[in-house]
Amino acid sequence: MSDPVAEKRARFRALHRRGIPLLIPNPWDVGSSRILQGLGFEALASTSAGMAFTMGECEGAISRDAALDHCRMLVGATPLPVSADLEKGFADTPDGVAETVRLAGGIGLAGCSIEDHTGDPDDPIFDEGLAVERIAAAVEAAHAVSPDFILTARCESLLWGGRDLDKVIRRLQAFEAAGADVVYAPGLRDLASIHLVCRSVSVPVNVVMGMPGAVFTLAQLAEAGVARISVGSAFARLVYGGLVRAAREVREQGLFTFAADAMDFASLERFFRR
């Protein structure tokens, strides 16, 4: 008898091919998951920020249990493989991170990401030794779940004032050596840097689009060697931005022109019919 979770994980691993980028958008609820499936995407990834926004919270304020419940909902929303943004693993210690990854594997996810951001704005990045130990523990837990469970290791320093690309690359290389299946350094701002990162590691590289100041085409990213492209919280922020603009038009101008941009019922419900 076939195992649908194992099949999704194997399919997800097979989609990671250098130079043929996997487009992996980031839904924030069941409806957005089904819309993205209906538009033909092959895999999905959660967004920790988008998840928090749906709960009326700031990123980083959601508990591990709430995050896993959210991811369980996304896994059940479509037949697509889903990877989870698990932030720092909801723990500082390697053992704590490993436990989070084991729990993530138990809800049918195809993969997850663990970052080296501490959650403390005054000391935002884990020291390299501890950061690598955390990824090594996460990798061991992930591959105990399944050989096809994809562990993505994230270096966050560029989002927290870091400017030393060589240091970022050294950390990504250390994550690769610790067994990470995919590496990811959000905040890369130019194609030359992206190309250098892709050349400097042998595992697939994820790049995030939708951040201000970094607008490249799929063809350009493929040429640079990117294996996976996500959008983080950008789709969720786009939707919330539309809501705020429409509500301000109503509240401040007494106008209702926003309705011209609203999707009609029939078109929207096509995505939701089983």
N, C-alpha and C positions, 0 to 999 in steps of 0.2 A: 504494500500500500504506500502511495507517495506521501511525502511529508511536505505540505505547502510552505511551511516556514523555511525548511532547508532549501527548497527550490528557490524561494525568494532570495535567500542569502547567496546561493550560488549564482543566481542571475545578477545580483548586485555586484558581486566581485568581478564577474565577467565584463561588466559595463565600464570598468576602470582601465582605459587603454590610453597610453600616452599618445598625444597628437590627435585623438578623436574625442574631444571633450564630452563628458556626460553632463547634460544640463539638469541640475537637480534643484528645483525651486523649493521654497520654504513656506508651506502653508501654516496657518495659525489656528485652524479649526476644521471640523468635518466638511463644511461647505466648501471652503477654499481647497481642501484636499481633493474633493470630487471634481471640482472645476478643473484643477490642474491635470488630474488624470484624464478628464474628458478632452483636454486640449492636446493630449498625446505625449506627455512627459513619461519617462520610463522609471523614475524613482523620485522619492521625496525626502526632504530633511526637515526636521522641526527647527524652529527659531526660538531661542530662549527669550529674546526680547518680545517677539510677536506673541508668544505664549503669555508672558507677563502682562502685556497690554490687554489681552482678552480678559484677564482677571482684575484689571484696574490697578495693577501694580507696576513698579519700576523693575527693570531687569535686575536679577540677582536677589529679589525679595521672595522668590517662590521656593517652597520646601522641596526636598527630594521626592517625597511621596506625591505631592501635587504635580511635579514635573513628570514623573513616571505615569501617573494617571492620564495626564494630557497626551503623552506619547502613546499610551495604550489606545486611546481614542483615535489617534491618527492611524495607527497600525490597523485598526478595525474599519477605518473609513473606506479603504480601497484595497485592491489586491497588489498594489505596487510595493516594492521594498521601501522601507522607511529607515533613515538614519536619525539618531537623536543628538541634538546639541545639549550635552550634559554639563556645560560650563566647566567648572574645575572639578567636577565629579562629586560635588557637595561634600567635599572632605579635603583636608590638608595632607593627611598621611597616605602613603602608598596603599596600606591595607584598606583604608576607608574608600579610596578611589576604586580599588578592585571590587569591593562589595557593591558599589554602585553599578559597575559594569556587569557584574553577575546578575543583579536585579534587572538591569536593562535587557539582558539576554533572555530573561524569563518571560518578557512580555511580547516576544516575537519580533523585535527589531532586527534589522539587517546589519546595523552598525551603529557606532556612536563616536562622538568627538570629545576629547578631554583637552582642556587648555591649561596654560601655565600662569594665568592671571589669578592672583591670590584673593581678590575681592576687597583688598585694602588699598584705597587710592594713594595712601602715603607710602606704601611699599608694594607696588602693584604686581611684580613678577617674582615667581619663586626662583630661588638660587638654582643654578644649573644642576648641581648634584641632586637636589631633592626633586627638581622638575623631571629629570631623567628617570629617577627611581619611581616616580609616580606613573610615568608612561610605561615603564617596564612592567609594573604591577598590573596596569590596565590591559596591556597586551596579553599577559599571561591569563588574566581572567577572560578576556574576549575570546581567545583561541581555545580556552576550555569550554566556552559556550558552544563554539563551532569553529572549525578551521576557516570557514567562509565569512565569519563575522568580522566586519571591517572596522579596525580601530584607527581613527584619525587623530593625530597629535597636532595641537595648535600652539604656535608661538605668538603671543599677543603683544609683544613689546612695541611694535610700530603703532598700536592704538593708544599707547600710554607714554608717548613722548620719545620713544627710542628712535634713533636715526642711523644706527650702525648696522648696515645690511650684512656685513661680514659676520657679525655676532649672531644675527638672526639665522643666517645660513648654518653656522656652526651648531646652533641649537637644533635646527631641523635635522642636520646630519646625525646628531646624537640621538634624536628621537627615532630616526631610521635605524640606527645601530641597535636601539633598544627593542626593535621589532615592529614599530608602527607601520601600518599598511598604507597610509596616506599621510602626507604632511601638509600644513596649511599655515600661512602667515598673513592674516588679514591686515590690510593697510598698505599693500604694495601699490605704488602710485604711477609706475611707468612700465612700459613693455620691456625695457632693457633689464630692469630689476626682476621682473617675472621670468624672463628668459634665463637670467643668471641662476635664479633659484631652481628652475626646472633642470638646468644642466648640472647643478651641484648635488643633486640627490638622484637615486635610481628608482625610488618609489613614486607613485602618482602624486601630483600636486593639485590641491584644490585652490582655486582663486575665487574671491567674492566680488561680484559686480553689484552696482546699485549704491555705491558709496560716492559722495561728492568728489569730483576731480579725477575720477578714474573711469573713463568711458571708452571701452575698446570693443571691437567686433569679435564675434565667435571665430572668424577666420584668423584674426590677429592673435587671439589667445591660443588657437590650435597651432599656429606657426611657432609660437613661443614654447610649445611643449606641454601646455596645460592639459591635465587629464579630467578635471572635474570643475564645473562652474556652478556656484550657488549664488543666491541673491540675499541671504541673511534676512534681516527684517524689512528689506526695501519694499516688498509687495504689501506687507501689513502697514507700513508707514504710508504708502501711497493711498491705501484705502482710508486710513484714518485721516490723512490730509484732505481727501475729498470730502469726508464727513464734516470736518471743521470748516472748510470753505463754504459748504452748502449751509451749515447751521449759522455761520456768521452772516451770510447773505440774508437769510430769513430774519435773524434777530436784529441785525444792525441796519439793513436796508429795506426790510419789508418786501423783499422780492423772492420769487420762487423759480428763477430760471434754471436752477440746478437740475430740475427734473428732466431737462432735455438730454442730460448726460447719463440718466439712470437706465440701467438695463431693463428691457421689458420682461414681463413675467414668463412668457412662452420660451424666450431664449434662455433665461436663467434656469427654468425648471427642466430643460432638456438635460442639464448636467446632473440632475438629482433623481431622474427616473431610473429605477432598477431594471 
